[in-house]
Amino acid sequence: MVARLDSNLALDSISKFWSFLFPLFAVPAMAQPKGGQPNILYIMCDDLGYGDLSCYGQQHFRTPNIDRLALQGMRMTSAYAGSPVSAPSRACFMTGQHSGHTHVRGNKEYWSGRVQYGPNTDYAVVGQEPYDPAVPILPEIMKAAGYHTGMFGKWAGGYEGSASTPDKRGVEEFFGYICQFQAHLYFPNFLNRYSTSLGDTCVVREVLEQNIQHAMFGEDYNNRQQYSADLIHQRALSWLRQQKAGEPFFGIFTYTLPHAELRQPDDSLLQSFRGKLLPEREYRGDNPSRYNPTPEAHAQFAAMITRLDAQVGEIMQVLEEQGLADNTVLIFTSDNGPHEEGGADPAYFNHDGKFRGLKRSTHEGGIRIPFIVRWPQRVKAGSESDFPFAFYDLMPTFCQMAGLAPKGDDGISILPTLTGKGRQRKHDHLYWEFHETDMLAIRQGDWKLVVCHGKSSLYNLREDPHEDHNLSQKYPALVRKLVKKIYEDHTDSPLFPITLPEL
């Protein structure tokens, strides 16, 4: 069953606007690599911490496929998300703007109306604050450059029927969650789809008929069998198998693992950890947040990342089978730091590695992320880089890979760092802000200023990566210098107000 949600917005003028602008993005700015424009496949999982992969230090479980990816490419150790939470971090990736400039700076959500799925009442319209239609995003730019575009997983860039949904923003094939709140259920009532190959004219809902026969919460939830992480992954693999050599593709796989809720099928993956990560942790659930209970949160979490690792291995295998691996830039990363929701236990798993803070914090643990790049033609296998960069640098990087003039208001291309060729430009500083926790941060070289409720703390990351020693009293002139840069980077947003430090 498919439920349609057509937009009632005036899209003709938007379409004319983009038809005028898109040719501007198609001007080559660099020589094409061997084999022509490379394919780009960007895998961004959800709430995976810096220390959650064995190639970044995890000890409780192994991630052999992602470790293999790192051995075949470059492991980045100073990579940063755009924000310490999902929607704004993805906005920074999509727009090439940092969180002091981009329109979406928080997880602002919209829920309206009611619709019945079997015995379950759900929202008729859901989603996050839309991206600004006047600011081009990556799928639009890459599609205009001749790339096939597909996105599978979480959108979080506009509510259903808004001016910013995948069908209106350059995505040819989409399957997953338009709304990240809906993604709290791993056995949901529906998933969203937009498919040009199926003749869709707008985003539709694919109702999961087996799931809706059972309740969204409580004991009956255990009888649901349609697991979204697997459904999304299989749809992504199907799209990947349709890609052909010589026809470049841009894939964004925004997988939801290992975000809460901590639930998955009771299969061999989960059973392999059952009773082994002791003391086990029981979680009693949170119905308003759509987190169902689990008596084995440790086993669930470890199995979810193991499942994610297996999915990455399958993606690598399909690329090999299709003869696409050599000319594909394959990236694996996370949208922000680790969470403590739905029963997750950051202390037990040492999610944040050697860093302080979790999701929603602008301390290193909330924004420093794993980042691995494999590109057999251009990136040296087994290499490592500590070059500091953030999500808003990926737009100009991908543009340069594709032979386009780099775009993005705040980013710089990191292609020279990846390939070892050319002169790498450097940021004067990196910048973050997040209104929900009223925190900002700025990094300049080894210095990091963290602002919470207007109060500034200064850290030297080389000497103090855990940010334990506040040096603001010792270096007041440096604090003043960095505060001035915050004022230069921040533009006021009535939707996402924040307390700036005193000048």
Stockholm file with secondary structure:
# STOCKHOLM 1.0

chainA/1-503         MVARLDSNLALDSISKFWSFLFPLFAVPAMAQPKGGQPNILYIMCDDLGYGDLSCYGQQHFRTPNIDRLALQGMRMTSAYAGSPVSAPSRACFMTGQHSGHTHVRGNKEYWSGRVQYGPNTDYAVVGQEPYDPAVPILPEIMKAAGYHTGMFGKWAGGYEGSASTPDKRGVEEFFGYICQFQAHLYFPNFLNRYSTSLGDTCVVREVLEQNIQHAMFGEDYNNRQQYSADLIHQRALSWLRQQKAGEPFFGIFTYTLPHAELRQPDDSLLQSFRGKLLPEREYRGDNPSRYNPTPEAHAQFAAMITRLDAQVGEIMQVLEEQGLADNTVLIFTSDNGPHEEGGADPAYFNHDGKFRGLKRSTHEGGIRIPFIVRWPQRVKAGSESDFPFAFYDLMPTFCQMAGLAPKGDDGISILPTLTGKGRQRKHDHLYWEFHETDMLAIRQGDWKLVVCHGKSSLYNLREDPHEDHNLSQKYPALVRKLVKKIYEDHTDSPLFPITLPEL
#=GR chainA/1-503 SS CEEECCCCSCHHHHHHHHHHHGGGGGCBCSCCCTTSSCEEEEEEESSCCTTSSGGGTCCSSCCHHHHHHHHHSEEEEEEECSSSSHHHHHHHHHHSCCTTTSSCCSCCEEEEEEEEETTEEEEEEEEECCCCTTSCCHHHHHHHTTCEEEEEEECCSSCTTSSCSGGGTTCSEEEEESSTTGGGCSSCSEEEEEETTTTCSSCEEEECTTGGGSCSSSGGGGGCCCCHHHHHHHHHHHHHHTCCTTSCEEEEEECCTTCSSCCCCSSHHHHTTTTTSSSCCCBCCBTTTTBCCBSCHHHHHHHHHHHHHHHHHHHHHHHHHTTCGGGEEEEEEESSSCCCCTTCCHHHHTTTTTCCCCTTCCSHHHHEEEEEEECTTTSCTTEEECCCEEGGGHHHHHHHHTTBCCCCSSCCCCHHHHHSCSCCCCCSCEEEEETTTTEEEEEETTEEEEEETTEEEEEETTTCTTCCCCCTTTCHHHHHHHHHHHHHHCCCCSSSCCCCCCC
#=GC SS_cons         CEEECCCCSCHHHHHHHHHHHGGGGGCBCSCCCTTSSCEEEEEEESSCCTTSSGGGTCCSSCCHHHHHHHHHSEEEEEEECSSSSHHHHHHHHHHSCCTTTSSCCSCCEEEEEEEEETTEEEEEEEEECCCCTTSCCHHHHHHHTTCEEEEEEECCSSCTTSSCSGGGTTCSEEEEESSTTGGGCSSCSEEEEEETTTTCSSCEEEECTTGGGSCSSSGGGGGCCCCHHHHHHHHHHHHHHTCCTTSCEEEEEECCTTCSSCCCCSSHHHHTTTTTSSSCCCBCCBTTTTBCCBSCHHHHHHHHHHHHHHHHHHHHHHHHHTTCGGGEEEEEEESSSCCCCTTCCHHHHTTTTTCCCCTTCCSHHHHEEEEEEECTTTSCTTEEECCCEEGGGHHHHHHHHTTBCCCCSSCCCCHHHHHSCSCCCCCSCEEEEETTTTEEEEEETTEEEEEETTEEEEEETTTCTTCCCCCTTTCHHHHHHHHHHHHHHCCCCSSSCCCCCCC
//
